[in-house]
Every structure is written in structure tokens, then in C-alpha cells.
Amino acid sequence: MTEQSGPRDDVIGTPDTTGSSVLALSDRLRERADRAQPRRGIRWTSWILGGGSVLAAAAFAWPFFVGAVPADAQVAVPIIAFALIPALLVALALTLDREMYMAKTVALLGVLSAVGAAVRIAGAGVGGVEAVFVLLILAGRVFGARFGFLLGLLTIAVSSVLWGGFGPWTPFQMFACGWVGAGAGLLPRWHASGSQRCRIRSEIALLAAYGVVASYLFGLLMNLWFWPFAVGSGTDISYEAAADPGQNLASFALYSLITSTLTWDTVRAVTTVVGVALVGPAVLAALRRTKISPRR
């Protein structure tokens, strides 16, 4: 019998840690390859994401486009909008998936999606409280727009599956929350002068202000797509397909002000500001210790 050889010196790590060491080495090699990736490929992905978001925004705003199509085709406009949003979700998720191929990134995305789903289910949006916005904003800020967009999509998808809250509103919620996370990743990154404490306070103030804007815009977007079905005809806040866009815009603004802006959206904004202020510094520091480069 031949003598069995011991552990080889050219194998990375010890027998107990070989798997994790190989994964770490693979991630490092892929990170280097990603940095060396031509800018053309990055621009192509950005154009796809930007174009998809524009189409999704048009699907949200379908009530304002009905009057621009022939009368016999107007009934098909909301159907097309409702079909377009899920198709865009799949297309953009697949496009982003090729950017999130590192083991560490995938694992972190899964963990944060589960945390976000648990936070959303616990709050259940009672009275407008949406603590999940805090996670989306902080993670999007650290890991970039692409990560933030995927995190928003997955958080709503996972929480809807566990909570049993799937419906025609779910794809719209997924897109809107994806935009919340992506917007945080697109915020300016500057090197503020002064002490580290001053820099942290400046960043928290920026994220809190963004949280207010995102909270109100989220409410407007989620009102817009179903507004024509929510109110009957003949009132000051009703949707009229034959009316001019200015009149419908005024009716929608009044509808949103009465139904959500002064109540749900304001509570969401306050919740987000308080959450970012309380846990923002600690969570940002913890997420940045993962050493994952942000991806815009």
C-alpha cells in the first residue's frame, strides 16, 4: 500500500476552512474582474435600468395617458399597465442579478431581505408606520443603487409570500420600494470637512431628508395607479378619462392630500426620520464593515 499524503501546502486554508477560503478568493478575483470590466458594459446596464424605470413610471401614471389614445382602445390602457409592471420587474431583476454574483453579496442580500420582510410584517404598515424604509435607505446608501433596488424588490416579495398579501398592488409596491433603495444609493457622496462626528451627522441629516421625500413620493405613486378605481364618478376627487390632464392632476392632488398625504405618508415620513436618526450611525458602520463596494 502506498503511504497516504498529508495536507498539501498549496491548498488555500486548512482542511476546516478550505471552503470559505476558496469562496473568499473567488469573490476577490471576481471583484478585480468587475473593476476591470469595460465602462461600456456598465453604461449598458445603467441604460437598461434607467429605461425600465421610465417605462415603469409611465405604467404608474397610466390614468394621465388614457385620454391620448383612441376611445375604443382606452379600456386596454390599465390592462397594459398592469401587465407591464411585472414584466419589467422580471427583466430588471435578471439584469441586476448578473451584477450581484459574488457569494458575499448574495448572502448579504438574502439576509437583509429576510430582515426587511420581518420588519415589514411586524409593522404591517399600521397607521402608515413603515420601518422597512429605514433598512432600504441605509442599505442602499452603503451598497449602491443596484443593491438597494434589488433589496426593495425582494423585501416586498418575501414579506408578501409570508404574510399572504399578494395582489395587483404587489408589483407596484415592489417597484416603488426598489426605487426607495436605489434613490438612497444615488445620493451624492462627498468628503465633508471636520471631525468624524460632524461627517456622520451630515450623512444622517441627508438620509433623513431623503427619507421624508421618499415617504411622500411613495404615497403618491401607490395612490396613482389605483386612483381611478378607488373613487366613484361625480366628485371633486374623481377620475374622468375625458377630462383634460390639468383637471385630473388637480383631482388627484386633492385625493392624495385627503386620503394619505396628511395621514399615512406623514406618519411614514416621521417614522423614517426617527429610525434613521436612532439606528442610522450604528447600522451604517456595521454594513460598511462588510467591505462590499457600492454599485451604482
KASUL-V214350 format. One record per backbone hydrogen bond with DSSP energy under -0.5 kcal/mol. NH is the residue of the N-H (numbers start at 1). CO is the residue of the C=O. If there is no record, write none. Layout:
<<NH:CO> <NH:CO>>
This chain:
<<11:8> <17:14> <18:14> <21:17> <22:18> <23:19> <24:20> <25:21> <26:22> <27:23> <28:24> <29:25> <30:26> <31:27> <32:28> <33:29> <34:30> <35:31> <36:32> <37:34> <41:38> <42:38> <43:39> <44:40> <45:41> <46:42> <47:43> <48:44> <49:45> <50:46> <51:47> <52:48> <53:49> <54:50> <55:51> <56:52> <57:53> <58:54> <59:55> <60:56> <61:57> <62:59> <64:61> <65:62> <66:62> <68:65> <69:66> <73:70> <74:70> <74:71> <76:73> <77:73> <77:74> <78:74> <79:75> <80:76> <81:77> <82:78> <83:79> <84:80> <85:81> <86:82> <87:83> <88:84> <89:85> <90:86> <91:87> <92:88> <93:89> <94:90> <95:91> <96:92> <97:93> <98:94> <99:96> <100:96> <100:97> <106:102> <107:103> <108:104> <109:105> <110:106> <111:107> <112:108> <113:109> <114:110> <115:111> <116:112> <117:113> <118:114> <119:115> <120:116> <121:117> <122:118> <123:119> <124:120> <125:129> <126:123> <128:125> <129:126> <130:128> <133:130> <134:131> <135:131> <136:132> <137:133> <138:134> <139:135> <140:136> <141:137> <142:138> <143:139> <144:140> <146:295> <147:295> <148:144> <149:145> <150:146> <151:147> <152:148> <153:149> <154:150> <155:151> <156:152> <157:153> <158:154> <159:155> <160:156> <161:157> <162:158> <163:159> <164:160> <165:160> <170:167> <173:169> <174:170> <175:171> <176:172> <177:173> <178:174> <179:175> <180:176> <181:177> <182:178> <183:179> <184:180> <185:181> <186:182> <186:183> <187:184> <190:188> <192:190> <199:195> <200:196> <201:197> <202:198> <203:199> <204:200> <205:201> <206:202> <207:203> <208:204> <209:205> <210:206> <211:207> <212:208> <213:209> <214:210> <215:211> <216:212> <217:213> <218:214> <219:215> <220:216> <221:217> <222:218> <223:219> <224:220> <225:221> <227:223> <229:226> <230:226> <230:227> <231:227> <238:235> <243:240> <247:244> <248:244> <249:245> <250:246> <251:247> <252:248> <253:249> <254:250> <255:251> <256:252> <257:253> <258:254> <259:255> <260:256> <261:256> <262:257> <263:260> <265:260> <266:260> <267:263> <268:264> <269:265> <270:266> <271:267> <272:268> <273:269> <274:270> <275:271> <276:272> <277:273> <278:274> <279:275> <280:275> <280:276> <283:279> <284:280> <285:281> <286:282> <287:283> <288:284> <289:285> <289:286> <290:287> <291:288> <293:291> <295:143> <296:294>>
